[in-house]
Amino acid sequence: MSNTAFDAGIPVLTEVITTPRPAKPASKPTNPTPAGAVLTPTAPVQMPQEAVVDTPAVDGWLNDEWNRLERKIGGRILQQVMQRLEAEIEKRVNDALTDVLQTAVDSVAKELKQKLQTQLQDAIFQAVHSEVSRMQIKK
């Protein structure tokens, strides 16, 4: 199912990508290999370590230029993510606060109704008791 025409330009793990390097004086190889010979390394092949600074990389850019570009892009992505994150956090906090505040208001309103009812009952009971007491004294 793979499309080899589409995948042809994508390097695979077994390929070595070389970067353009400044021309060096030609030297004779010490061990020329005949055409068609198969090389079997007896020791692990070590890739030469390239210097981090001023090494020409892909498209002639230096590693320092790539690092600057990477930091710039990373900073922009971080800024965009933080903006979205802040908006999402603010929305969730508002939703949570709305629920909490509504619950608190409902609780306070219920408590106020109960206290008002109790005080009103006490006031009415006192008023009726006072009136009954006055009526008994008048007789």
Backbone hydrogen bonds in HBPLUS format (Angstrom, degrees):
<---DONOR---> <-ACCEPTOR-->    atom                        ^
c    i                          cat <-CA-CA->   ^        H-A-AA   ^      H-
h    n   atom  resd res      DA  || num        DHA   H-A  angle D-A-AA Bond
n    s   type  num  typ     dist DA aas  dist angle  dist       angle   num
A0007-ASP N   A0003-ASN O   3.00 MM   4  6.23 149.4  2.09 147.5 157.1     1
A0008-ALA N   A0004-THR O   2.98 MM   4  5.77 116.9  2.39 138.7 150.0     2
A0010-ILE N   A0007-ASP O   3.08 MM   3  5.40 160.0  2.13 114.0 120.4     3
A0015-GLU N   A0012-VAL O   3.10 MM   3  5.59 158.8  2.14 116.4 122.7     4
A0037-ALA N   A0034-PRO O   3.18 MM   3  5.67 155.0  2.25 135.8 135.1     5
A0057-ALA N   A0061-TRP O   2.60 MM   4  5.25 155.0  1.66 154.1 163.3     6
A0060-GLY N   A0057-ALA O   3.14 MM   3  5.54 139.0  2.31 141.7 136.0     7
A0061-TRP N   A0058-VAL O   3.31 MM   3  6.10 171.7  2.32 124.5 125.5     8
A0065-GLU N   A0062-LEU O   2.97 MM   3  5.24 121.1  2.33 102.7 117.3     9
A0066-TRP N   A0062-LEU O   3.08 MM   4  6.51 156.7  2.13 153.2 160.0    10
A0067-ASN N   A0063-ASN O   2.84 MM   4  6.09 157.7  1.89 150.6 157.1    11
A0068-ARG N   A0064-ASP O   2.92 MM   4  6.18 157.0  1.97 146.3 152.1    12
A0069-LEU N   A0065-GLU O   2.96 MM   4  6.19 161.2  1.99 148.6 153.7    13
A0070-GLU N   A0066-TRP O   2.81 MM   4  6.03 158.3  1.86 150.8 157.2    14
A0071-ARG N   A0067-ASN O   2.90 MM   4  6.15 159.7  1.94 150.7 155.5    15
A0072-LYS N   A0068-ARG O   2.91 MM   4  6.12 155.9  1.97 148.3 155.4    16
A0073-ILE N   A0069-LEU O   2.90 MM   4  6.12 169.0  1.92 155.8 158.1    17
A0074-GLY N   A0070-GLU O   2.82 MM   4  5.91 161.3  1.86 147.3 153.7    18
A0075-GLY N   A0071-ARG O   2.84 MM   4  5.94 152.6  1.91 142.9 150.1    19
A0076-ARG N   A0072-LYS O   3.02 MM   4  6.32 156.7  2.08 147.7 153.6    20
A0077-ILE N   A0073-ILE O   2.91 MM   4  6.16 165.3  1.93 156.1 160.1    21
A0078-LEU N   A0074-GLY O   2.89 MM   4  6.02 161.1  1.93 147.1 152.9    22
A0079-GLN N   A0075-GLY O   2.93 MM   4  6.11 155.4  2.00 144.7 151.3    23
A0080-GLN N   A0076-ARG O   2.96 MM   4  6.23 161.0  1.99 151.4 156.1    24
A0081-VAL N   A0077-ILE O   2.87 MM   4  6.09 162.9  1.90 154.6 159.6    25
A0082-MET N   A0078-LEU O   2.86 MM   4  6.01 159.6  1.90 148.6 154.5    26
A0083-GLN N   A0079-GLN O   2.98 MM   4  6.21 153.8  2.05 146.8 153.5    27
A0084-ARG N   A0080-GLN O   3.08 MM   4  6.34 165.0  2.10 150.3 153.7    28
A0085-LEU N   A0081-VAL O   2.78 MM   4  5.93 157.1  1.83 150.3 158.0    29
A0086-GLU N   A0082-MET O   2.78 MM   4  5.90 161.9  1.81 149.2 153.6    30
A0087-ALA N   A0083-GLN O   3.06 MM   4  6.26 162.3  2.10 147.3 151.7    31
A0088-GLU N   A0084-ARG O   2.93 MM   4  6.14 157.7  1.98 147.6 154.0    32
A0089-ILE N   A0085-LEU O   2.83 MM   4  6.03 161.9  1.86 154.3 159.3    33
A0090-GLU N   A0086-GLU O   2.89 MM   4  6.02 164.0  1.91 149.7 154.5    34
A0091-LYS N   A0087-ALA O   2.98 MM   4  6.15 156.8  2.03 144.7 150.9    35
A0092-ARG N   A0088-GLU O   2.97 MM   4  6.19 164.6  1.99 149.9 153.9    36
A0093-VAL N   A0089-ILE O   2.83 MM   4  6.01 160.3  1.87 154.9 160.6    37
A0094-ASN N   A0090-GLU O   2.91 MM   4  6.05 162.1  1.94 147.3 152.6    38
A0095-ASP N   A0091-LYS O   2.89 MM   4  6.15 160.5  1.93 150.4 155.9    39
A0096-ALA N   A0092-ARG O   2.85 MM   4  6.04 162.5  1.88 148.1 153.2    40
A0097-LEU N   A0093-VAL O   2.74 MM   4  5.90 163.3  1.77 154.1 159.2    41
A0098-THR N   A0094-ASN O   2.83 MM   4  5.93 154.0  1.90 145.9 153.4    42
A0099-ASP N   A0095-ASP O   3.08 MM   4  6.33 160.9  2.12 147.5 151.7    43
A0100-VAL N   A0096-ALA O   2.89 MM   4  6.13 165.0  1.92 151.9 156.5    44
A0101-LEU N   A0097-LEU O   2.71 MM   4  5.77 168.7  1.73 153.1 157.0    45
A0102-GLN N   A0098-THR O   2.91 MM   4  5.99 156.7  1.97 144.3 151.2    46
A0103-THR N   A0099-ASP O   2.98 MM   4  6.17 158.8  2.03 147.7 153.4    47
A0104-ALA N   A0100-VAL O   2.88 MM   4  6.14 158.2  1.92 150.4 156.9    48
A0105-VAL N   A0101-LEU O   2.84 MM   4  6.03 162.5  1.87 152.0 156.4    49
A0106-ASP N   A0102-GLN O   2.93 MM   4  6.08 162.1  1.96 147.9 153.0    50
A0107-SER N   A0103-THR O   2.94 MM   4  6.11 157.7  1.99 147.1 153.4    51
A0108-VAL N   A0104-ALA O   2.87 MM   4  6.10 163.4  1.90 153.3 157.5    52
A0109-ALA N   A0105-VAL O   2.88 MM   4  5.99 161.6  1.91 150.4 155.9    53
A0110-LYS N   A0106-ASP O   2.97 MM   4  6.13 157.7  2.02 146.0 152.0    54
A0111-GLU N   A0107-SER O   2.97 MM   4  6.17 162.4  2.00 149.0 154.0    55
A0112-LEU N   A0108-VAL O   2.85 MM   4  6.04 159.3  1.89 150.7 156.5    56
A0113-LYS N   A0109-ALA O   2.98 MM   4  6.17 157.0  2.03 146.9 152.8    57
A0114-GLN N   A0110-LYS O   3.01 MM   4  6.30 160.2  2.05 149.5 154.6    58
A0115-LYS N   A0111-GLU O   2.95 MM   4  6.22 164.1  1.98 153.0 157.1    59
A0116-LEU N   A0112-LEU O   2.83 MM   4  5.93 162.0  1.86 150.0 155.7    60
A0117-GLN N   A0113-LYS O   2.85 MM   4  5.97 158.2  1.89 147.7 153.9    61
A0118-THR N   A0114-GLN O   2.93 MM   4  6.13 159.6  1.97 147.5 153.2    62
A0119-GLN N   A0115-LYS O   2.89 MM   4  6.08 167.0  1.90 153.7 157.0    63
A0120-LEU N   A0116-LEU O   2.84 MM   4  5.93 157.0  1.90 147.0 154.1    64
A0121-GLN N   A0117-GLN O   2.86 MM   4  6.04 158.4  1.90 147.7 153.8    65
A0122-ASP N   A0118-THR O   2.92 MM   4  6.17 159.0  1.97 148.0 154.1    66
A0123-ALA N   A0119-GLN O   2.83 MM   4  6.06 158.0  1.88 147.6 153.9    67
A0124-ILE N   A0120-LEU O   2.87 MM   4  6.08 165.0  1.90 152.5 156.4    68
A0125-PHE N   A0121-GLN O   2.83 MM   4  5.98 163.0  1.86 150.7 156.1    69
A0126-GLN N   A0122-ASP O   2.86 MM   4  6.05 159.7  1.90 148.9 154.4    70
A0127-ALA N   A0123-ALA O   2.88 MM   4  6.10 159.8  1.92 148.9 154.8    71
A0128-VAL N   A0124-ILE O   2.86 MM   4  6.07 165.8  1.88 156.8 160.1    72
A0129-HIS N   A0125-PHE O   2.88 MM   4  5.98 160.5  1.92 147.1 153.3    73
A0130-SER N   A0126-GLN O   2.82 MM   4  6.02 158.4  1.87 149.7 155.6    74
A0131-GLU N   A0127-ALA O   2.99 MM   4  6.14 160.5  2.03 147.9 153.2    75
A0132-VAL N   A0128-VAL O   2.90 MM   4  6.07 162.1  1.94 153.0 157.8    76
A0133-SER N   A0129-HIS O   2.94 MM   4  6.10 155.3  2.00 144.5 151.7    77
A0134-ARG N   A0130-SER O   2.98 MM   4  6.23 153.6  2.05 148.1 154.6    78
A0135-MET N   A0131-GLU O   2.95 MM   4  6.19 156.6  2.01 147.6 154.3    79
A0136-GLN N   A0132-VAL O   3.02 MM   4  6.22 148.0  2.12 145.8 153.9    80
A0137-ILE N   A0133-SER O   3.10 MM   4  6.30 147.8  2.20 142.6 151.0    81
A0138-LYS N   A0134-ARG O   3.05 MM   4  6.26 153.4  2.12 150.2 156.1    82
